[in-house]
Amino acid sequence: MTAASHSPAPSHRTPAHPPDAERRAALEQYEAGMKYFSQQKFDKAKSWLEKAAHGSVRDVAERAGRHLAVCEQKLQSSGPTLRSAEDYYNAAIWRLNLGQYEEAQEHLERAQKLEGKTGHTEYALAAVYAQRNDADHALEHLKQAVTLDPRNRLLARSDADFKSLMEDPRFTEEIYPD
């Protein structure tokens, strides 16, 4: 027998450091999860962190697993179950006050699905859009809010949520029609 016939069989073990593409993908999943985590959007963070936690890149999986546990804890203790339009409206106002505009909008849209458009939900949607500096949508919802309940015109005149619209002539026309 020659020395070549006694060489060890090639190893089929997973390398200690996965290929760069696999590591990059795991890091992208982890970073996407952490983006939502830092915004306290734990449901969205959870889905990304689950992918990273169940991946083959050990150090990323361990970090993702720790943050995933926090997400699950936060989601379990996120508060009461929302059932009625009023529940969704109140949750939306709470989110609006926290600066969580996307969640506020989602809750308001849910309230409208349950109850239809009302003056107070349209007014709150106008405030959400105004806070996002989306004047067109804010004014559209504000106009509907005033149509549904003319008292909203008076509220909007001194509402800090509409500060970004105060110089817009369309806002002035809607709020000060005379």
N, C-alpha and C positions, 0 to 999 in steps of 0.2 A: 504494500500500500504506500501511496505517496503522501506527503504532508498535506497536499491540497485536499485529499479525500477526508482528512481528519479536521477540517476547519469547522467551526461551530456554525449551526444553522442561522440564517438571518433572523434578527429579532423582530417580532411583530407587536411589541409593546407600544403604547401611546407615548409620544415624546413628552418630556417634562414640560415643555412649553409648546402649546398648540401652534399650528401655522398662523402666520400673521393675519390672514383674512378672517379666520375663525375668531381670533382675539379682537380684531377690529369690530366684527359684528356683535360680539358680546359686549364690548365697551359702548357701542352705539345704543344697544338695548338698555344697558345700565344708565347711560347718560340721559336717554329719553325718559326713563322712569324717574330719575332724580330731578329732572326739570319739573315734572308734574308733582313730585313729592314736595319740592320747595315751594310750589304754589298751593300746597295743601289740597291738591286734586288727587286724593288717595285712590279712588277707583281707577283712574287712568294710569296712575303710577303703578298700581298693583299689576296690571296686565303686562307692562313692560318689564317690571322687576321679576315677575314669574319666569319670563323667557330667559332672562339673564341668570336667574338662580338655578334653573334647570339645565343650563348649558354645561359644556365640558371644560370651560376655562375656570379653574378652581378658585383663584383669588377673586375674580369678578363674581362668581357664583356665591362665594361666602359673603361678600359685601352686599350683594343684591338680596341675599337671604335675610340679613339683619334688617335692612330697610323694608323688605316685604313683610316681616313680622310686625313692624310698626304700622304699616298700612292696614294690615288686617285688624290690628287692635283699634286703630282710629275708625275704621269702617264699622266695627261692631259697636262702638260707643258713640256713633255719630248722631244719636238723638232719636226722637220718636219717629214712627212711621208716618209719612204724610199720606193722607187719604182724601181730604176735601180740598176744594178750591181755596178755601180760607187758609188751610194748613200750608198749601203751596205758596200762597201770597205772603203769609207771614214769614215763611222760610226765605222767600225771595228778598223781602225787605231786610232781613237779618244779613243775607249775603251781600246785598247792595251796600249796606253800612260797613261791611268788612272789606269792601273793595273787590269782592269776588263777582265780577259782572257777568261772566259767562254762566256761572251757576244761578245767579239771580234771574237771568233771562230764561234759562231752562225751566226754572220753577214757575215763572210767570206764564210761560207758554203752556205749561201743564195745567195751571189754574184756568187758563182760557179754554183749554180743551174740555175741562170739566164743567165750566160755568158759562162759557161764551165770553165775548169781550165786554168788559165793564169799564166804567170811568176810572176806577182806582187801579186796575191792572194796566190799562193803557197809559195812565199817568206814570206808573212805576216803570214801564218799558221805556217811556220817553226819558226818564231819569237815567236808566241804564245806558241808553244810547248817548245821551248827553255826556255822561261820565267817560264814555269811550271816545268822545270827540267825533261822533258820527251824527253831524247836524241834520242831515237829510232824514234819516230814520227817526231821530229824536223828535223833529218837528212833525213828521207824519203821525207818530203816536200821540204827541201832545195835541194835535188838531183833533184826533179821534177822542181823546180824553175829554176835551172841552165840549165836543159835540154830545158825548154821552152824559156829561155832568158839567154844566157851565161854571160851577164853583171852582173847578180845577184851574180856571183862568186866574182867579185871585190867588190861589196857592202858588202857582208858578211864578208870580211876580216877585216873590221874596224867597223862593226856594234856591238854596246854594247849589243844588244839583244841576241847575240850569245856568250857572255862571258862565260856562263856555258859550252859551247862546245869546247872552244879554246884548251883544253888539250886532247880532244878526237881524237884519230888517224883517225877515220872515217871522222871527220870534216876536218882535215888536208888533207886527201886524196882527198876529194871533192873540197875543196877550193884552194888547191895548188897541182894540179895534176902532174905538171912537176918536 
